[in-house]
Amino acid sequence: MNAMMTPRETRGLQIAEAKESQITCVEENFYTVKSQFGNGEYAVSKVNGEWICECPDNKYRNVKCKHIHAIIISQSLKVEVKKNVVIAPLSNSKCVFCGSEHIVEDAVRHNKKYDIQRYLCKSCGKRFSINVGFEGMKASPQVITSAMQLYFTGESLRNVQKFLKLQGVQISHVAVLKWIKKYTTLMTQYLSQIKPNVSDTWRADELYVKINGNLKYLFAMMDDQTRFWIAQEVAESKDKHDARNLLRMAKEVAGKKPMTFITDGLPSYHNAYKKEFWTLKGPRTEHIRHITLKGDRNNNKMERMNGEVRDREKVMRGLKKDETAVLQGYQLYHNYIRPHEGLSGKTPAEACGIKVEGVNKWKTLIENASRSKQSI
């Protein structure tokens, strides 16, 4: 393969595979590559579908330089090493006792609120039903997951209650909140076991939220390329907050630290960066603190995510002290349920190699989370 490569491609490969990172992702389609003959760096960006570099080789000779080749090869290497995780709906084609596929439908069990299909195994002769995750619930899985979808897409608890009433389901808004808390906790514990394949560039930002009538701050960490919401925490104040815990949680979720860390100028981030991300030995994480409203170093992606949370908070009219699980639920919705236009209709989880299958993704996640908990 190397024998067929041009000298510029060969050098680009060496830069991409260097142990100490020579490439920094500043923004989507905007990178910097360290100079191989000095202490400077060259900016490489994608304009109208074409990569351009500010080095003399590309700028004056109009050829694809080693820095551009390094970016292209680096991106292809990341795609090759990405491992896919598939979370599929539980199958109702096998016996839960012996695993035989020789099963048939065997009547319907009528509950007060909904019906459950029962099955008969021809091999072991046992009857069973599949209702994993929703055992003992007075509402059907479809009603519960529909309520969660409505809530996290912007409806209030009382509007969700009114919608369910139109469907013939009599339930209080308090019960809807209990569903959200119960299943958010269950799914969060399950998904914490799966590490997302995030990029090497992370962003952090904060926004104020009202909790129990008091002004507090939500600190959040997001992956730059996949928009995956990595970690969050609620703080009493902005300037005096120690952001080390946020960075520590993000490292635990991703299983690594970033090569580029982008924030605003809040001192809390830089203090935490020096204690959690910076190392004496390379490769070192670069902290970019200079954020502009326009240009190549903006924080627009984080601002868009903050806008999502702000819209959700307006409907809730603030959070109660014991409702912070709702923020975890919205993080889960953002990562695994909601498709993003900036990701070509994919969810951030899909962009990270985690695919949730099934028409009802809420149900798929709840089933797998409950089955995982039962097997422990």
C-alpha positions, -999 to 999 in steps of 0.1 A, spaced: 0 0 0 28 24 9 46 17 -23 16 31 -43 14 62 -22 29 95 -33 56 112 -11 30 137 2 5 109 11 33 89 28 42 120 49 5 126 57 2 90 69 31 95 92 15 127 106 -18 110 111 -3 80 129 22 100 151 21 89 188 20 126 199 -10 141 181 0 165 153 -36 173 144 -61 194 164 -98 196 155 -108 232 163 -142 230 146 -161 207 122 -142 209 89 -115 231 105 -82 216 118 -47 228 126 -17 206 118 17 213 134 45 223 112 71 196 107 100 221 104 92 246 132 70 255 161 41 269 141 10 253 127 -11 254 95 -49 258 93 -67 232 72 -103 238 64 -130 224 41 -146 251 18 -173 241 -7 -164 205 -4 -127 210 -10 -99 209 15 -75 239 15 -44 246 36 -25 278 43 9 261 37 29 272 6 26 238 -10 -12 241 -13 -15 279 -14 10 286 -42 16 252 -59 -21 243 -58 -14 207 -49 -29 185 -21 -3 189 6 8 165 33 -13 184 59 -45 178 39 -36 141 34 -30 138 71 -66 151 79 -82 128 53 -62 97 65 -69 106 101 -106 107 94 -105 73 76 -86 57 105 -113 68 129 -140 53 108 -121 20 106 -116 16 143 -152 25 152 -171 -5 167 -208 -6 164 -231 -16 193 -267 -26 184 -294 -24 210 -323 -45 195 -359 -51 207 -363 -82 227 -373 -111 204 -407 -128 209 -398 -156 186 -380 -177 213 -390 -194 245 -378 -175 276 -373 -208 294 -355 -231 269 -347 -208 240 -367 -229 215 -381 -212 184 -411 -236 183 -436 -213 200 -471 -203 191 -495 -176 203 -516 -190 231 -545 -167 240 -544 -132 255 -541 -122 291 -566 -95 299 -554 -70 325 -576 -41 338 -559 -16 316 -544 -35 286 -539 -70 271 -507 -91 270 -501 -118 244 -492 -152 259 -471 -179 241 -469 -217 243 -435 -234 238 -440 -267 218 -406 -279 231 -409 -275 269 -446 -271 271 -444 -239 292 -465 -208 287 -451 -173 290 -456 -137 281 -431 -110 273 -436 -77 291 -400 -70 303 -396 -37 320 -434 -30 324 -443 -57 349 -469 -45 374 -476 -12 355 -512 -1 352 -506 14 318 -494 -4 287 -458 0 273 -472 20 244 -489 45 267 -459 49 289 -434 54 261 -458 78 242 -460 99 274 -422 101 276 -419 110 239 -445 138 243 -429 152 274 -394 153 260 -405 168 227 -419 198 246 -453 190 262 -460 198 298 -470 170 322 -506 182 322 -507 184 284 -495 148 283 -522 139 307 -548 155 285 -535 137 254 -537 103 272 -573 111 283 -583 115 246 -569 80 241 -591 67 268 -564 65 294 -572 80 328 -539 89 345 -527 118 366 -498 141 357 -480 130 388 -480 94 375 -464 106 343 -436 122 362 -431 90 382 -428 71 349 -402 95 337 -381 93 369 -384 55 371 -374 47 335 -348 75 332 -330 60 362 -332 25 347 -320 34 313 -292 57 325 -278 29 346 -279 5 316 -264 29 291 -236 39 315 -221 4 307 -217 13 270 -189 36 260 -197 59 230 -170 64 203 -167 101 207 -141 122 189 -110 139 203 -126 173 205 -150 182 233 -169 214 242 -182 226 275 -206 254 284 -230 264 312 -265 279 313 -287 290 342 -318 271 352 -343 275 379 -346 247 404 -371 250 432 -373 287 424 -336 292 429 -311 302 401 -286 275 395 -262 265 366 -262 235 344 -227 226 333 -226 203 302 -199 185 282 -206 177 245 -186 159 218 -179 182 189 -183 159 159 -211 137 171 -231 161 193 -231 134 220 -240 149 254 -212 133 275 -218 146 310 -237 172 331 -239 185 366 -259 212 384 -239 239 403 -250 264 429 -229 292 412 -211 299 380 -178 316 388 -170 297 420 -179 263 408 -152 236 406 -156 219 372 -133 191 379 -162 167 386 -177 174 352 -143 166 334 -139 136 356 -174 122 347 -167 129 310 -135 109 311 -153 80 328 -181 80 302 -159 82 272 -130 61 286 -105 87 275 -97 124 276 -99 148 246 -71 162 225 -89 195 222 -111 211 249 -131 241 238 -148 264 263 -155 301 270 -132 321 292 -147 310 325 -117 303 349 -134 272 364 -128 253 331 -91 261 329 -85 253 365 -102 219 361 -84 213 328 -50 217 344 -59 191 371 -78 166 350 -67 169 313 -32 184 313 -2 160 316 36 164 317 40 138 290 24 139 256 1 138 239 -13 168 257 -48 181 256 -51 217 242 -75 240 259 -90 266 236 -105 294 256 -108 321 230 -144 319 217 -157 343 191 -193 348 180 -182 345 144 -153 328 127 -137 295 131 -137 293 169 -173 297 180 -194 277 204 -225 275 183 -230 238 187 -231 241 225 -254 271 222 -279 251 201 -279 224 228 -284 250 255 -314 263 235 -329 228 235 -327 227 273 -340 263 276 -371 255 255 -378 224 276 -374 244 309 -399 270 297 -426 244 294 -417 230 328 -417 265 343 -386 256 363 -375 224 380 -385 212 414 -357 201 438 -365 164 433 -369 166 395 -333 168 384 -338 133 370 -357 151 342 -324 167 330 -309 132 328 -339 121 309 -335 150 284 -298 141 280 -309 105 272 -335 118 247 -309 141 231 -284 113 226 -305 82 218 -339 92 205 -338 126 188 -325 127 152 -303 157 144 -302 175 111 -265 183 115 -259 145 116 -279 138 85 -309 125 105 -289 103 128 -289 105 166 -257 114 184 -256 78 197 -257 64 161 -229 88 151 -209 73 180 -216 37 168 -245 29 192 -277 20 172 -310 16 190 -333 -5 168 -371 -8 166 -399 16 158 -403 25 195 -368 32 207 -380 40 242 -394 5 245 -362 -11 231 -341 8 257 -364 0 286 -366 -37 277 -329 -41 274 -322 -21 306 -346 -42 326 -333 -75 312 -297 -64 320 -307 -55 356 -324 -89 360 -293 -107 348 -271 -91 375 
